[in-house]
Structure formats: structure tokens, C-alpha cells
Amino acid sequence: MAKIKISSKVEQSEWEALQAIASESQQSISGLLTEAVADYVRKRRLRPAVLSHLEDSMNENEELGRRLAS
């Protein structure tokens, strides 16, 4: 997969923590950032789908929910 170069600013304390994690896990900063971005994107895309499914399920089972609550 093609890689692109990015530039950003982060708090120094967060950068130092990331460097420590990279050193401890013997991974590159680039690898950790790629993993973090992929995880963030996956969570952001999944959440609306999960919430939509949950809402559909609640609507479909509204009567059952009332019966279980009483």
C-alpha cells in the first residue's frame, strides 16, 4: 500500500510517551501512528452502524422490553 508523508503537532508529553512505547515495543513511530489512525478510523466508522443497529433492535423489540421491565 502506498504511504504518504504527513506533518502534525502534538503535545510534547504525548510525543515522549509515544517514543517510549515505540522503544519498549521495538516498533517505529510511523508504525504506531499508522496503527493508531487505523484504529481511530475503524471506531469512527463502526459506531454509527452499531448505534443504528441498536436503535432498530430496540424499535423491533419495544413490546418485549416493556414486558421485561414490568
N, C-alpha and C positions, 0 to 999 in steps of 0.2 A: 504494500500500500504506500502511496506517495506521502511524504512527510512535508510539512510546511514549517517555516520558522515563525515564531510569534514573539512578541515583546509585551511585557506587562509589569506592573508594580505591585509588590506585596509588602506587608509589614515585615520589618527586619526579623522580629522574633519568629514569625511563621516561616520565613525563609531558612532561618537557622534550624528550626525544628525539622523542616523538610530535608535539609542537608544531613542532619543526624540520622533520620530514618533511612535515607539513601545509603549512608555509610554502614549502619547496623545491618541492613538487609542486603548489602552488596548489590544495590541497583543504582541505575543512573537517575539523576534528577529528571531527565527527559522521560524515562520510562515511568517514573512515579507520576509525573504530570499527565502523561497520556492515560494512565490508569485512572487517575482522579477525574479527568474530564469525561472519559467514557462512562464511569460510574455515575457522575452527575447527570449526563445526558440520558442514560438509561432510566434513572429515577424520575427525572422530569417528564419523560415520555410515558412511563408506566403509570404514574399517579393519576392522570386524568382518566385513563382507561379503567383502572381499578375502581375509582370513585364512581364512574358511570355504571359499571357492572354492579357495584354495591347498591346504588340507587335503584337500578332495575330490579334487583333481587328483593329489596325492601318493598317496592311497589307491588311486585308479584305476590309477596307473602305477607301483605299487610294484615289480613284477617288472622292468619296463623300467629303473627306477632301479638295481636290483641288477645287472642285466646291464651297464649303462653304467659302474658303479663298479668292476667287476672287469676 
